[in-house]
Amino acid sequence: MDHVQHIPVLLEEVRHYIHAESGGVYVDGTLGHGGHTEAMLNDSAPDGVVVGIELDSRNMEIANKRLQSFGDRVLFVQGSYSDLARHLDDLGIEKVDGILLDVGFSSSHVDDPTRGFSFMNEGPLDMRYDFDQELTAAEVVNSWSEAQLAEAFLLYGEEKQAPKIARLIVQRRREKIFRTTTDLSETIASAIGRRGRIHPATRVFQALRIVVNDELGSLKAVLPQAESVLKEGGRLCVISFHSLEDRIVKKFLRRSSDLQVVTKKPVTPTEEEQKTNPRARSAKFRVAIKQKSNDNQEQKKT
Ligand SMILES: C[S@@+](CC[C@H](N)C(=O)[O-])C[C@H]1O[C@@H](n2cnc3c(N)ncnc32)[C@H](O)[C@@H]1O
């Protein structure tokens, strides 16, 4: 194996809530290295089916190798979960029993400096999950206006010093455009200095990743599609990793009249899991069940 395998987050909790069973059809909208899908396939043996959607062709290849033994019980789709309904339509699948979204990046994205996600290791300013996409982090950093950059850093990075960082980036790029991750992270560090435990570039890198991959837009797009393709009694399971994502999920679930939330508070990883997999620390897991139409009518009346 020439890659570090992504450790699936909240694996037992996902297995419990998605409750994959023989005969069921499930969607893993963020296939990654296939950890959660493998568990769903095992739990739904002998004939459950999992549709695995993944934007990143390299991760898709890793998952494909890992899941070979399941044969045609796993259907691979290279694309975005934001097109969930179309992907299912293309496969001739009308309704599904469960949908998992474990959003964001995988270990291989941050561990591979050539992908440009990590400010700790030198690499190109890339940050795309989808190699076919044109927009890269370098394009954003070198061409967006100072106001656009400041807004993105504030909105998606919740970076209080966004205007100062944006100003310095625009000044610096007049002399030399940004090409590498460390070039950008050093410029940010020189703009705002070191504060506390987190690296000064953390929030800006998060903002760039969200912008480049339109992460919040994709999440907003998939939720209503998930709601409508679920069978009655089907489960929607979403793991998110920062408050911006969790807020979108929470709001959507609260407003939906078809989905009944079963996790009053989000499920979070045990201390044990946080110790063994530090990436799991910020995970928040929310689950909702599609109501029977009668239940909906009852609820609307009350
Ligand atoms: C946290 S990882 C999932 C890990 C997976 N659950 C496992 O056990 O290996 C998230 C994955 O979603 C992919 N991804 C991100 N945005 C996506 C999108 N809009 N559509 C499909 N896949 C996406 C990323 O490339 C990454 O591989």
PDBQT file of the ligand as one rigid body, heavy atoms in Angstrom, charges set to zero:
ROOT
HETATM    1  C1  LIG A 401     -13.812  12.223   5.172  1.00  0.00    +0.000 C 
HETATM    2  S1  LIG A 401     -13.497  11.489   3.630  1.00  0.00    +0.000 S 
HETATM    3  C2  LIG A 401     -14.497  10.046   3.624  1.00  0.00    +0.000 C 
HETATM    4  C3  LIG A 401     -13.805   8.829   4.173  1.00  0.00    +0.000 C 
HETATM    5  C4  LIG A 401     -14.608   7.556   4.062  1.00  0.00    +0.000 C 
HETATM    6  N1  LIG A 401     -15.827   7.622   4.819  1.00  0.00    +0.000 N 
HETATM    7  C5  LIG A 401     -13.750   6.361   4.485  1.00  0.00    +0.000 C 
HETATM    8  O1  LIG A 401     -14.173   5.635   5.397  1.00  0.00    +0.000 OA
HETATM    9  O2  LIG A 401     -12.703   6.142   3.914  1.00  0.00    +0.000 OA
HETATM   10  C6  LIG A 401     -14.386  12.505   2.529  1.00  0.00    +0.000 C 
HETATM   11  C7  LIG A 401     -14.262  12.113   1.077  1.00  0.00    +0.000 C 
HETATM   12  O3  LIG A 401     -15.249  12.811   0.346  1.00  0.00    +0.000 OA
HETATM   13  C8  LIG A 401     -14.724  13.228  -0.889  1.00  0.00    +0.000 C 
HETATM   14  N2  LIG A 401     -15.523  14.380  -1.309  1.00  0.00    +0.000 N 
HETATM   15  C9  LIG A 401     -15.432  15.662  -0.906  1.00  0.00    +0.000 A 
HETATM   16  N3  LIG A 401     -16.385  16.405  -1.483  1.00  0.00    +0.000 NA
HETATM   17  C10 LIG A 401     -17.111  15.562  -2.263  1.00  0.00    +0.000 A 
HETATM   18  C11 LIG A 401     -18.244  15.728  -3.111  1.00  0.00    +0.000 A 
HETATM   19  N4  LIG A 401     -18.823  16.911  -3.267  1.00  0.00    +0.000 N 
HETATM   20  N5  LIG A 401     -18.733  14.648  -3.734  1.00  0.00    +0.000 NA
HETATM   21  C12 LIG A 401     -18.162  13.414  -3.581  1.00  0.00    +0.000 A 
HETATM   22  N6  LIG A 401     -17.078  13.198  -2.799  1.00  0.00    +0.000 NA
HETATM   23  C13 LIG A 401     -16.564  14.261  -2.154  1.00  0.00    +0.000 A 
HETATM   24  C14 LIG A 401     -13.280  13.550  -0.597  1.00  0.00    +0.000 C 
HETATM   25  O4  LIG A 401     -12.498  13.444  -1.772  1.00  0.00    +0.000 OA
HETATM   26  C15 LIG A 401     -12.931  12.460   0.436  1.00  0.00    +0.000 C 
HETATM   27  O5  LIG A 401     -12.393  11.336  -0.181  1.00  0.00    +0.000 OA
ENDROOT
TORSDOF 0
